[in-house]
Amino acid sequence: MEDRNLRCTQDEKIEIACCFCLDEDAKTVVDANVPVRMDQEYLLNEKGKLEIVKVWDCSKKTIGAKDVKTFIRANYPNDLVNIS
């Protein structure tokens, strides 16, 4: 990866991802106050870990709050998607 400086001409996005191991029976509060198992909600990556990804859009001269996005990288099975 090239040094990210003012003269960098490569990709204009920087991504940092962190993976976390969870206890098999651990429940996490995701929405309001409902505890869920991350594996049952298909919120784990292909290695069974919780992966949080932050992406910065560095295409502008300055980076503001709107230029940073946070995601969960998950391994959601395609056969559960109902397209009608």
Gaussian input, Z-matrix of N, CA and C with variables (Angstrom, degrees):
# hf/3-21g

backbone

0 1
 N
 C     1     B1
 C     2     B2     1     A1
 N     3     B3     2     A2     1     D1
 C     4     B4     3     A3     2     D2
 C     5     B5     4     A4     3     D3
 N     6     B6     5     A5     4     D4
 C     7     B7     6     A6     5     D5
 C     8     B8     7     A7     6     D6
 N     9     B9     8     A8     7     D7
 C    10    B10     9     A9     8     D8
 C    11    B11    10    A10     9     D9
 N    12    B12    11    A11    10    D10
 C    13    B13    12    A12    11    D11
 C    14    B14    13    A13    12    D12
 N    15    B15    14    A14    13    D13
 C    16    B16    15    A15    14    D14
 C    17    B17    16    A16    15    D15
 N    18    B18    17    A17    16    D16
 C    19    B19    18    A18    17    D17
 C    20    B20    19    A19    18    D18
 N    21    B21    20    A20    19    D19
 C    22    B22    21    A21    20    D20
 C    23    B23    22    A22    21    D21
 N    24    B24    23    A23    22    D22
 C    25    B25    24    A24    23    D23
 C    26    B26    25    A25    24    D24
 N    27    B27    26    A26    25    D25
 C    28    B28    27    A27    26    D26
 C    29    B29    28    A28    27    D27
 N    30    B30    29    A29    28    D28
 C    31    B31    30    A30    29    D29
 C    32    B32    31    A31    30    D30
 N    33    B33    32    A32    31    D31
 C    34    B34    33    A33    32    D32
 C    35    B35    34    A34    33    D33
 N    36    B36    35    A35    34    D34
 C    37    B37    36    A36    35    D35
 C    38    B38    37    A37    36    D36
 N    39    B39    38    A38    37    D37
 C    40    B40    39    A39    38    D38
 C    41    B41    40    A40    39    D39
 N    42    B42    41    A41    40    D40
 C    43    B43    42    A42    41    D41
 C    44    B44    43    A43    42    D42
 N    45    B45    44    A44    43    D43
 C    46    B46    45    A45    44    D44
 C    47    B47    46    A46    45    D45
 N    48    B48    47    A47    46    D46
 C    49    B49    48    A48    47    D47
 C    50    B50    49    A49    48    D48
 N    51    B51    50    A50    49    D49
 C    52    B52    51    A51    50    D50
 C    53    B53    52    A52    51    D51
 N    54    B54    53    A53    52    D52
 C    55    B55    54    A54    53    D53
 C    56    B56    55    A55    54    D54
 N    57    B57    56    A56    55    D55
 C    58    B58    57    A57    56    D56
 C    59    B59    58    A58    57    D57
 N    60    B60    59    A59    58    D58
 C    61    B61    60    A60    59    D59
 C    62    B62    61    A61    60    D60
 N    63    B63    62    A62    61    D61
 C    64    B64    63    A63    62    D62
 C    65    B65    64    A64    63    D63
 N    66    B66    65    A65    64    D64
 C    67    B67    66    A66    65    D65
 C    68    B68    67    A67    66    D66
 N    69    B69    68    A68    67    D67
 C    70    B70    69    A69    68    D68
 C    71    B71    70    A70    69    D69
 N    72    B72    71    A71    70    D70
 C    73    B73    72    A72    71    D71
 C    74    B74    73    A73    72    D72
 N    75    B75    74    A74    73    D73
 C    76    B76    75    A75    74    D74
 C    77    B77    76    A76    75    D75
 N    78    B78    77    A77    76    D76
 C    79    B79    78    A78    77    D77
 C    80    B80    79    A79    78    D78
 N    81    B81    80    A80    79    D79
 C    82    B82    81    A81    80    D80
 C    83    B83    82    A82    81    D81
 N    84    B84    83    A83    82    D82
 C    85    B85    84    A84    83    D83
 C    86    B86    85    A85    84    D84
 N    87    B87    86    A86    85    D85
 C    88    B88    87    A87    86    D86
 C    89    B89    88    A88    87    D87
 N    90    B90    89    A89    88    D88
 C    91    B91    90    A90    89    D89
 C    92    B92    91    A91    90    D90
 N    93    B93    92    A92    91    D91
 C    94    B94    93    A93    92    D92
 C    95    B95    94    A94    93    D93
 N    96    B96    95    A95    94    D94
 C    97    B97    96    A96    95    D95
 C    98    B98    97    A97    96    D96
 N    99    B99    98    A98    97    D97
 C   100   B100    99    A99    98    D98
 C   101   B101   100   A100    99    D99
 N   102   B102   101   A101   100   D100
 C   103   B103   102   A102   101   D101
 C   104   B104   103   A103   102   D102
 N   105   B105   104   A104   103   D103
 C   106   B106   105   A105   104   D104
 C   107   B107   106   A106   105   D105
 N   108   B108   107   A107   106   D106
 C   109   B109   108   A108   107   D107
 C   110   B110   109   A109   108   D108
 N   111   B111   110   A110   109   D109
 C   112   B112   111   A111   110   D110
 C   113   B113   112   A112   111   D111
 N   114   B114   113   A113   112   D112
 C   115   B115   114   A114   113   D113
 C   116   B116   115   A115   114   D114
 N   117   B117   116   A116   115   D115
 C   118   B118   117   A117   116   D116
 C   119   B119   118   A118   117   D117
 N   120   B120   119   A119   118   D118
 C   121   B121   120   A120   119   D119
 C   122   B122   121   A121   120   D120
 N   123   B123   122   A122   121   D121
 C   124   B124   123   A123   122   D122
 C   125   B125   124   A124   123   D123
 N   126   B126   125   A125   124   D124
 C   127   B127   126   A126   125   D125
 C   128   B128   127   A127   126   D126
 N   129   B129   128   A128   127   D127
 C   130   B130   129   A129   128   D128
 C   131   B131   130   A130   129   D129
 N   132   B132   131   A131   130   D130
 C   133   B133   132   A132   131   D131
 C   134   B134   133   A133   132   D132
 N   135   B135   134   A134   133   D133
 C   136   B136   135   A135   134   D134
 C   137   B137   136   A136   135   D135
 N   138   B138   137   A137   136   D136
 C   139   B139   138   A138   137   D137
 C   140   B140   139   A139   138   D138
 N   141   B141   140   A140   139   D139
 C   142   B142   141   A141   140   D140
 C   143   B143   142   A142   141   D141
 N   144   B144   143   A143   142   D142
 C   145   B145   144   A144   143   D143
 C   146   B146   145   A145   144   D144
 N   147   B147   146   A146   145   D145
 C   148   B148   147   A147   146   D146
 C   149   B149   148   A148   147   D147
 N   150   B150   149   A149   148   D148
 C   151   B151   150   A150   149   D149
 C   152   B152   151   A151   150   D150
 N   153   B153   152   A152   151   D151
 C   154   B154   153   A153   152   D152
 C   155   B155   154   A154   153   D153
 N   156   B156   155   A155   154   D154
 C   157   B157   156   A156   155   D155
 C   158   B158   157   A157   156   D156
 N   159   B159   158   A158   157   D157
 C   160   B160   159   A159   158   D158
 C   161   B161   160   A160   159   D159
 N   162   B162   161   A161   160   D160
 C   163   B163   162   A162   161   D161
 C   164   B164   163   A163   162   D162
 N   165   B165   164   A164   163   D163
 C   166   B166   165   A165   164   D164
 C   167   B167   166   A166   165   D165
 N   168   B168   167   A167   166   D166
 C   169   B169   168   A168   167   D167
 C   170   B170   169   A169   168   D168
 N   171   B171   170   A170   169   D169
 C   172   B172   171   A171   170   D170
 C   173   B173   172   A172   171   D171
 N   174   B174   173   A173   172   D172
 C   175   B175   174   A174   173   D173
 C   176   B176   175   A175   174   D174
 N   177   B177   176   A176   175   D175
 C   178   B178   177   A177   176   D176
 C   179   B179   178   A178   177   D177
 N   180   B180   179   A179   178   D178
 C   181   B181   180   A180   179   D179
 C   182   B182   181   A181   180   D180
 N   183   B183   182   A182   181   D181
 C   184   B184   183   A183   182   D182
 C   185   B185   184   A184   183   D183
 N   186   B186   185   A185   184   D184
 C   187   B187   186   A186   185   D185
 C   188   B188   187   A187   186   D186
 N   189   B189   188   A188   187   D187
 C   190   B190   189   A189   188   D188
 C   191   B191   190   A190   189   D189
 N   192   B192   191   A191   190   D190
 C   193   B193   192   A192   191   D191
 C   194   B194   193   A193   192   D192
 N   195   B195   194   A194   193   D193
 C   196   B196   195   A195   194   D194
 C   197   B197   196   A196   195   D195
 N   198   B198   197   A197   196   D196
 C   199   B199   198   A198   197   D197
 C   200   B200   199   A199   198   D198
 N   201   B201   200   A200   199   D199
 C   202   B202   201   A201   200   D200
 C   203   B203   202   A202   201   D201
 N   204   B204   203   A203   202   D202
 C   205   B205   204   A204   203   D203
 C   206   B206   205   A205   204   D204
 N   207   B207   206   A206   205   D205
 C   208   B208   207   A207   206   D206
 C   209   B209   208   A208   207   D207
 N   210   B210   209   A209   208   D208
 C   211   B211   210   A210   209   D209
 C   212   B212   211   A211   210   D210
 N   213   B213   212   A212   211   D211
 C   214   B214   213   A213   212   D212
 C   215   B215   214   A214   213   D213
 N   216   B216   215   A215   214   D214
 C   217   B217   216   A216   215   D215
 C   218   B218   217   A217   216   D216
 N   219   B219   218   A218   217   D217
 C   220   B220   219   A219   218   D218
 C   221   B221   220   A220   219   D219
 N   222   B222   221   A221   220   D220
 C   223   B223   222   A222   221   D221
 C   224   B224   223   A223   222   D222
 N   225   B225   224   A224   223   D223
 C   226   B226   225   A225   224   D224
 C   227   B227   226   A226   225   D225
 N   228   B228   227   A227   226   D226
 C   229   B229   228   A228   227   D227
 C   230   B230   229   A229   228   D228
 N   231   B231   230   A230   229   D229
 C   232   B232   231   A231   230   D230
 C   233   B233   232   A232   231   D231
 N   234   B234   233   A233   232   D232
 C   235   B235   234   A234   233   D233
 C   236   B236   235   A235   234   D234
 N   237   B237   236   A236   235   D235
 C   238   B238   237   A237   236   D236
 C   239   B239   238   A238   237   D237
 N   240   B240   239   A239   238   D238
 C   241   B241   240   A240   239   D239
 C   242   B242   241   A241   240   D240
 N   243   B243   242   A242   241   D241
 C   244   B244   243   A243   242   D242
 C   245   B245   244   A244   243   D243
 N   246   B246   245   A245   244   D244
 C   247   B247   246   A246   245   D245
 C   248   B248   247   A247   246   D246
 N   249   B249   248   A248   247   D247
 C   250   B250   249   A249   248   D248
 C   251   B251   250   A250   249   D249

   B1=1.4441
   B2=1.5237
   B3=1.3009
   B4=1.4528
   B5=1.5290
   B6=1.3237
   B7=1.4651
   B8=1.5246
   B9=1.3189
   B10=1.4611
   B11=1.5191
   B12=1.3157
   B13=1.4584
   B14=1.5213
   B15=1.3058
   B16=1.4639
   B17=1.5157
   B18=1.3189
   B19=1.4618
   B20=1.5226
   B21=1.2950
   B22=1.4635
   B23=1.5277
   B24=1.3107
   B25=1.4665
   B26=1.5237
   B27=1.3136
   B28=1.4577
   B29=1.5254
   B30=1.3253
   B31=1.4625
   B32=1.5221
   B33=1.3161
   B34=1.4598
   B35=1.5160
   B36=1.3298
   B37=1.4636
   B38=1.5206
   B39=1.3203
   B40=1.4625
   B41=1.5173
   B42=1.3331
   B43=1.4628
   B44=1.5182
   B45=1.3233
   B46=1.4566
   B47=1.5233
   B48=1.3238
   B49=1.4642
   B50=1.5229
   B51=1.3136
   B52=1.4724
   B53=1.5232
   B54=1.3263
   B55=1.4582
   B56=1.5255
   B57=1.3338
   B58=1.4532
   B59=1.5273
   B60=1.3173
   B61=1.4636
   B62=1.5263
   B63=1.3196
   B64=1.4586
   B65=1.5206
   B66=1.3133
   B67=1.4615
   B68=1.5191
   B69=1.3102
   B70=1.4611
   B71=1.5298
   B72=1.3139
   B73=1.4643
   B74=1.5296
   B75=1.3281
   B76=1.4678
   B77=1.5250
   B78=1.3125
   B79=1.4575
   B80=1.5292
   B81=1.3190
   B82=1.4632
   B83=1.5161
   B84=1.3226
   B85=1.4621
   B86=1.5238
   B87=1.3407
   B88=1.4587
   B89=1.5207
   B90=1.3114
   B91=1.4574
   B92=1.5278
   B93=1.3199
   B94=1.4709
   B95=1.5238
   B96=1.3210
   B97=1.4693
   B98=1.5250
   B99=1.3331
   B100=1.4625
   B101=1.5302
   B102=1.3387
   B103=1.4641
   B104=1.5327
   B105=1.3236
   B106=1.4660
   B107=1.5189
   B108=1.3207
   B109=1.4640
   B110=1.5184
   B111=1.3173
   B112=1.4585
   B113=1.5256
   B114=1.3232
   B115=1.4622
   B116=1.5272
   B117=1.3224
   B118=1.4655
   B119=1.5261
   B120=1.3284
   B121=1.4634
   B122=1.5269
   B123=1.3353
   B124=1.4726
   B125=1.5259
   B126=1.3336
   B127=1.4578
   B128=1.5285
   B129=1.3448
   B130=1.4538
   B131=1.5226
   B132=1.3315
   B133=1.4649
   B134=1.5268
   B135=1.3320
   B136=1.4631
   B137=1.5239
   B138=1.3354
   B139=1.4667
   B140=1.5200
   B141=1.3394
   B142=1.4589
   B143=1.5176
   B144=1.3291
   B145=1.4710
   B146=1.5235
   B147=1.3234
   B148=1.4529
   B149=1.5261
   B150=1.3375
   B151=1.4616
   B152=1.5260
   B153=1.3266
   B154=1.4602
   B155=1.5219
   B156=1.3382
   B157=1.4542
   B158=1.5210
   B159=1.3314
   B160=1.4563
   B161=1.5085
   B162=1.3398
   B163=1.4588
   B164=1.5200
   B165=1.3294
   B166=1.4566
   B167=1.5203
   B168=1.3282
   B169=1.4579
   B170=1.5225
   B171=1.3099
   B172=1.4620
   B173=1.5247
   B174=1.3169
   B175=1.4662
   B176=1.5228
   B177=1.3180
   B178=1.4642
   B179=1.5211
   B180=1.3135
   B181=1.4749
   B182=1.5174
   B183=1.3436
   B184=1.4603
   B185=1.5216
   B186=1.3129
   B187=1.4629
   B188=1.5169
   B189=1.3347
   B190=1.4546
   B191=1.5166
   B192=1.3160
   B193=1.4665
   B194=1.5269
   B195=1.3276
   B196=1.4740
   B197=1.5232
   B198=1.3205
   B199=1.4635
   B200=1.5228
   B201=1.3352
   B202=1.4622
   B203=1.5275
   B204=1.3252
   B205=1.4689
   B206=1.5231
   B207=1.3308
   B208=1.4613
   B209=1.5223
   B210=1.3377
   B211=1.4548
   B212=1.5228
   B213=1.3221
   B214=1.4652
   B215=1.5164
   B216=1.3344
   B217=1.4626
   B218=1.5224
   B219=1.3264
   B220=1.4626
   B221=1.5206
   B222=1.3028
   B223=1.4617
   B224=1.5270
   B225=1.3180
   B226=1.4615
   B227=1.5251
   B228=1.3121
   B229=1.4688
   B230=1.5399
   B231=1.3180
   B232=1.4596
   B233=1.5152
   B234=1.3131
   B235=1.4639
   B236=1.5242
   B237=1.3397
   B238=1.4665
   B239=1.5285
   B240=1.3119
   B241=1.4597
   B242=1.5211
   B243=1.3286
   B244=1.4502
   B245=1.5317
   B246=1.3231
   B247=1.4681
   B248=1.5190
   B249=1.3509
   B250=1.4636
   B251=1.5007
   A1=108.61
   A2=115.84
   A3=121.97
   A4=110.19
   A5=115.30
   A6=120.80
   A7=108.96
   A8=116.45
   A9=121.12
   A10=109.18
   A11=116.25
   A12=121.08
   A13=108.87
   A14=117.92
   A15=121.79
   A16=113.10
   A17=118.02
   A18=121.12
   A19=113.18
   A20=118.50
   A21=122.50
   A22=109.49
   A23=116.98
   A24=121.24
   A25=112.60
   A26=117.84
   A27=120.18
   A28=110.95
   A29=116.08
   A30=123.59
   A31=111.39
   A32=116.11
   A33=121.05
   A34=112.84
   A35=117.18
   A36=120.98
   A37=109.13
   A38=114.88
   A39=121.70
   A40=106.76
   A41=116.24
   A42=121.63
   A43=109.52
   A44=115.40
   A45=121.80
   A46=107.25
   A47=116.23
   A48=121.10
   A49=109.29
   A50=116.24
   A51=123.05
   A52=107.90
   A53=116.05
   A54=121.38
   A55=109.35
   A56=114.82
   A57=121.29
   A58=109.41
   A59=116.02
   A60=121.60
   A61=107.64
   A62=116.19
   A63=121.25
   A64=109.12
   A65=116.07
   A66=119.41
   A67=108.40
   A68=116.20
   A69=121.30
   A70=112.74
   A71=117.60
   A72=120.94
   A73=113.14
   A74=117.19
   A75=120.93
   A76=111.20
   A77=115.37
   A78=121.11
   A79=107.64
   A80=115.38
   A81=122.19
   A82=108.63
   A83=116.84
   A84=120.78
   A85=107.16
   A86=116.24
   A87=121.89
   A88=110.93
   A89=117.05
   A90=121.79
   A91=108.71
   A92=116.61
   A93=123.10
   A94=109.22
   A95=117.71
   A96=119.72
   A97=111.36
   A98=116.74
   A99=121.42
   A100=109.15
   A101=118.10
   A102=119.64
   A103=110.87
   A104=115.92
   A105=121.90
   A106=109.31
   A107=115.64
   A108=121.12
   A109=107.19
   A110=116.66
   A111=121.58
   A112=112.33
   A113=118.17
   A114=119.95
   A115=111.36
   A116=118.32
   A117=121.17
   A118=112.07
   A119=117.39
   A120=121.88
   A121=111.22
   A122=117.02
   A123=123.20
   A124=111.84
   A125=116.11
   A126=121.25
   A127=112.63
   A128=117.00
   A129=120.96
   A130=109.84
   A131=116.67
   A132=119.69
   A133=110.37
   A134=117.00
   A135=121.10
   A136=113.17
   A137=117.42
   A138=121.08
   A139=112.00
   A140=117.40
   A141=121.41
   A142=114.07
   A143=116.93
   A144=121.34
   A145=109.77
   A146=114.77
   A147=120.93
   A148=107.02
   A149=116.72
   A150=120.88
   A151=109.34
   A152=115.47
   A153=122.30
   A154=107.34
   A155=116.05
   A156=121.78
   A157=109.20
   A158=116.59
   A159=122.46
   A160=107.49
   A161=117.00
   A162=122.35
   A163=108.12
   A164=114.84
   A165=121.51
   A166=108.83
   A167=117.39
   A168=122.51
   A169=106.96
   A170=116.22
   A171=121.51
   A172=112.12
   A173=117.13
   A174=120.38
   A175=112.53
   A176=117.75
   A177=120.87
   A178=110.00
   A179=115.72
   A180=120.15
   A181=111.64
   A182=117.19
   A183=121.04
   A184=109.07
   A185=115.83
   A186=121.39
   A187=108.23
   A188=115.53
   A189=120.84
   A190=110.93
   A191=116.25
   A192=121.62
   A193=111.72
   A194=118.37
   A195=121.31
   A196=112.41
   A197=116.89
   A198=121.02
   A199=113.02
   A200=117.34
   A201=121.91
   A202=108.62
   A203=116.74
   A204=122.39
   A205=108.75
   A206=116.20
   A207=122.06
   A208=108.80
   A209=115.89
   A210=122.16
   A211=110.55
   A212=115.20
   A213=122.28
   A214=105.79
   A215=116.55
   A216=120.57
   A217=106.58
   A218=115.96
   A219=120.98
   A220=110.93
   A221=114.93
   A222=122.17
   A223=107.77
   A224=115.76
   A225=121.14
   A226=109.14
   A227=118.32
   A228=120.32
   A229=112.02
   A230=116.35
   A231=121.30
   A232=113.29
   A233=118.24
   A234=120.32
   A235=112.99
   A236=117.94
   A237=120.55
   A238=111.85
   A239=117.17
   A240=120.95
   A241=108.43
   A242=116.37
   A243=121.16
   A244=109.25
   A245=116.13
   A246=120.51
   A247=107.28
   A248=116.04
   A249=118.78
   A250=110.95
   D1=134.83
   D2=179.39
   D3=-75.57
   D4=151.33
   D5=175.75
   D6=-59.98
   D7=132.93
   D8=178.75
   D9=-86.91
   D10=104.78
   D11=177.60
   D12=-139.46
   D13=-172.79
   D14=-176.14
   D15=-63.10
   D16=-25.89
   D17=-177.15
   D18=-99.43
   D19=8.49
   D20=-179.39
   D21=-67.37
   D22=130.99
   D23=-177.99
   D24=-111.60
   D25=1.66
   D26=-179.30
   D27=-82.24
   D28=-164.35
   D29=-177.74
   D30=-42.43
   D31=137.80
   D32=-176.92
   D33=-91.95
   D34=12.32
   D35=178.11
   D36=-122.50
   D37=142.24
   D38=174.34
   D39=-116.32
   D40=131.97
   D41=-178.56
   D42=-123.39
   D43=133.41
   D44=173.19
   D45=-126.25
   D46=130.21
   D47=-179.80
   D48=-124.41
   D49=141.59
   D50=175.84
   D51=-126.06
   D52=135.67
   D53=178.50
   D54=-111.41
   D55=141.95
   D56=-177.63
   D57=-127.56
   D58=134.49
   D59=173.30
   D60=-85.36
   D61=133.37
   D62=178.26
   D63=-113.93
   D64=148.60
   D65=172.67
   D66=-61.62
   D67=143.93
   D68=-174.80
   D69=-55.87
   D70=-38.40
   D71=-178.15
   D72=-100.00
   D73=9.77
   D74=-176.79
   D75=-66.20
   D76=138.20
   D77=175.41
   D78=-112.64
   D79=141.33
   D80=-177.23
   D81=-126.24
   D82=139.76
   D83=175.92
   D84=-84.33
   D85=115.23
   D86=-177.95
   D87=-104.68
   D88=-45.02
   D89=-175.93
   D90=-126.93
   D91=118.69
   D92=-179.70
   D93=60.11
   D94=-113.96
   D95=-178.23
   D96=-132.24
   D97=34.41
   D98=179.89
   D99=-101.82
   D100=111.49
   D101=178.63
   D102=-75.36
   D103=135.16
   D104=179.54
   D105=-132.93
   D106=158.92
   D107=170.89
   D108=-90.88
   D109=127.07
   D110=-175.22
   D111=-61.04
   D112=-34.89
   D113=179.31
   D114=-69.14
   D115=-36.64
   D116=179.25
   D117=-71.17
   D118=-22.05
   D119=178.21
   D120=-96.05
   D121=5.20
   D122=-179.47
   D123=56.26
   D124=44.45
   D125=-179.92
   D126=-107.25
   D127=13.64
   D128=178.12
   D129=-105.94
   D130=154.65
   D131=179.15
   D132=-77.86
   D133=-174.64
   D134=-175.71
   D135=-66.44
   D136=-15.17
   D137=177.69
   D138=-98.90
   D139=6.93
   D140=178.18
   D141=78.16
   D142=22.20
   D143=179.88
   D144=-115.01
   D145=153.79
   D146=173.85
   D147=-79.47
   D148=120.52
   D149=-177.30
   D150=-118.78
   D151=116.91
   D152=178.23
   D153=-104.01
   D154=130.21
   D155=-176.98
   D156=-121.08
   D157=133.36
   D158=173.16
   D159=-116.46
   D160=132.67
   D161=-179.96
   D162=-124.81
   D163=127.35
   D164=176.40
   D165=-104.84
   D166=129.15
   D167=174.04
   D168=-88.77
   D169=108.38
   D170=-174.98
   D171=-103.04
   D172=23.50
   D173=-177.14
   D174=-77.08
   D175=-13.77
   D176=-179.61
   D177=-101.37
   D178=170.23
   D179=-179.47
   D180=-67.53
   D181=-36.13
   D182=177.16
   D183=-125.18
   D184=155.17
   D185=-179.53
   D186=-109.53
   D187=125.12
   D188=177.70
   D189=-113.67
   D190=-178.74
   D191=-177.98
   D192=-59.69
   D193=-32.33
   D194=-179.72
   D195=-72.48
   D196=-13.39
   D197=-177.98
   D198=-93.08
   D199=1.60
   D200=-179.92
   D201=-115.29
   D202=126.01
   D203=178.78
   D204=-120.79
   D205=143.02
   D206=178.39
   D207=-119.77
   D208=134.10
   D209=-176.59
   D210=-134.00
   D211=162.16
   D212=165.02
   D213=-108.16
   D214=124.34
   D215=176.27
   D216=-88.87
   D217=113.36
   D218=-173.46
   D219=-123.83
   D220=156.53
   D221=177.43
   D222=-104.89
   D223=83.26
   D224=-177.19
   D225=-89.83
   D226=125.48
   D227=-176.60
   D228=-68.88
   D229=131.77
   D230=-178.64
   D231=-64.95
   D232=-29.47
   D233=-176.61
   D234=-71.54
   D235=-8.06
   D236=177.33
   D237=-90.48
   D238=-11.16
   D239=-179.18
   D240=-81.59
   D241=123.20
   D242=-179.68
   D243=-101.80
   D244=104.21
   D245=179.57
   D246=-103.10
   D247=118.72
   D248=179.55
   D249=-123.20

